[in-house]
Each structure stands twice: as C-alpha cells, then as structure tokens.
C-alpha cells in the first residue's frame, strides 16, 4: 500500500518570547506572553477583562503574533 502526503503541511510550532503580544488564531483580546513553554508545552498569557487580570495557559499552535495595523 502506498501512502501519499499530498496537501499535508508540516505542523510548525510558533515560538513566542516573554513580552510578545499575541492573539488566538480564532480571535481574542490581545494578550501578553508572561511565561515561555512550560513542562506542559503551553505558554502563559495575561490579559485584562475590564479591570480584572486574566491568566491563561495556551497551546502555542493556537496563537499568532498580534499585528497592530
């Protein structure tokens, strides 16, 4: 049996540094990376919801760099 990899794209992991501004690829508030890859392979991001600080750990594959346009 032959297996073809037609149309298969290599899954590249984006790299982010502490201080980078990012967003979820699906859309989200702008977040700031506060911790690089942890033992779980996720990055920690902070953002504000009004005056409340939110801290989340996300898979870097779900993030993209924020582009201020």
C-alpha positions in Angstrom: 0.0 0.0 0.0 1.3 3.5 -0.9 0.7 6.5 1.3 0.7 9.9 -0.3 1.3 13.1 1.7 -0.3 15.3 -0.9 -1.5 18.5 0.7 -0.1 17.7 4.1 1.6 20.7 5.7 4.2 20.2 8.4 2.9 21.3 11.7 5.2 24.2 12.7 5.2 25.4 16.2 5.3 29.1 16.6 7.8 30.4 19.1 7.0 33.3 21.4 9.1 35.2 23.9 8.1 36.8 27.2 6.6 40.2 26.4 5.3 39.3 22.9 1.7 40.4 22.2 -0.4 37.6 20.8 -4.0 36.6 19.9 -5.8 33.3 19.5 -5.9 32.4 15.8 -9.7 32.2 16.2 -9.9 35.7 17.7 -9.4 37.0 21.2 -8.3 40.0 23.2 -4.7 41.0 22.8 -2.7 39.0 25.4 0.9 39.3 26.6 3.1 36.3 26.9 4.3 36.1 30.5 5.9 32.7 30.6 7.6 30.7 27.8 6.9 27.0 27.2 6.3 25.1 30.4 6.6 21.4 31.2 3.1 21.0 29.7 4.2 22.6 26.3 2.0 25.6 26.9 2.7 29.3 27.2 1.2 31.5 29.8 -0.6 34.7 28.7 -2.1 37.6 30.6 -4.9 40.0 29.5 -7.4 42.3 31.2 -11.1 41.8 31.1 -12.1 45.3 32.2 -10.1 45.8 35.4 -9.7 42.1 36.1 -6.4 40.4 35.2 -6.8 37.0 33.5 -4.1 34.5 33.3 -4.4 31.6 30.8 -2.1 28.7 29.6 -2.4 28.0 25.9 -1.0 25.7 23.3 1.3 27.9 21.1 -0.2 26.3 18.0 -3.4 28.2 18.8 -1.7 31.6 18.9 -0.4 34.1 16.4 1.6 37.3 16.8 -0.6 40.4 17.2 -0.1 42.8 14.3 -1.0 46.4 15.2 -2.5 47.7 11.9 
